[in-house]
C-alpha cells in the first residue's frame, strides 16, 4: 500500500518530466480538480447548521414546506 506522501512524490517526479509546452494544460487540469474541492468544501460548510434547532421550529419549517409545495402545485394544475 502506497502512502499519501509517496503518491505525492511520484506525482511530483512525473510533473518534473513533463515538457514545458504541456505545463499550461497540466495547470488547467489541476485547477479543474481544485475547483471541485473548493465547491465541495463550501457545500460541506453547511453540514450540521441545523444541528441545534428546536424540534418545534424544525417541524414548523417542514410543515410549511409541505403546505407551500401543495399550494403551488394546485396553482400549476389550474
N, C-alpha and C positions, 0 to 999 in steps of 0.2 A: 504494500500500500504506500502510495506516494503522499508526502505531507504537503500542506499548502505552500510552505516555504520552498520546497523542492520544485513544485509545479511552477511557482513564480520565477524561480531561477531558470528553469527550462524555457519558459516563455521569453524571458529577457535575452537569453542566448540566441533564440530564434530571431528576435527583433534585431539584434546586432548583425545578423546575416542578411537582413532584407536590403535589397538595393535602394538607393536613395530615391529613385523615381517612383517607388511604391510607398514611400512614407506618408504621403498625403492620403492615399487610400486606407492605409493602416490607421491613421489618425481619425479619419471619418468613421471607420468601423468601431474603434474603441469609444469614440464619442457616442455612437448609437447605443452601445452597450451601457455606457454610463448614464444616458438619459433614462433607460429602463429602470436602473437602480434608483435614480433620483425620484422618478414618478412613483415607484413602489414605496419608497420611504415616506413620501408626502402622504400617500394614502394610508399607510400604516400609522401615521402620527395621530390619526383619529381613533385608533384602537383603544377601547376602554373609556372613551369620552363620556359615555352614559353609565359608567360603572356604578356611580354613587347616586343615581337618580332615584327619587322616591317612587315606589311602586304605583301609587295612586296617580302621580303625574305621568308616568310611562303608560299606564293603562288608558289615561285620558288621551294621550297622543295617539295611541293605537286605535282607539275607538273613533277619534276624529278623523284619522286617516281613512279608515274603512268607510265611514259615513260620507266623507268628501268624494271618495272614489265612486261610491254608489250614486251619489247625486250627479257627478259629472258623467257617468255612464248613461243615466237617464236622459241627460241633455243631448248627448250624441245620438242616442237611439231615436229621438223625436224628430 
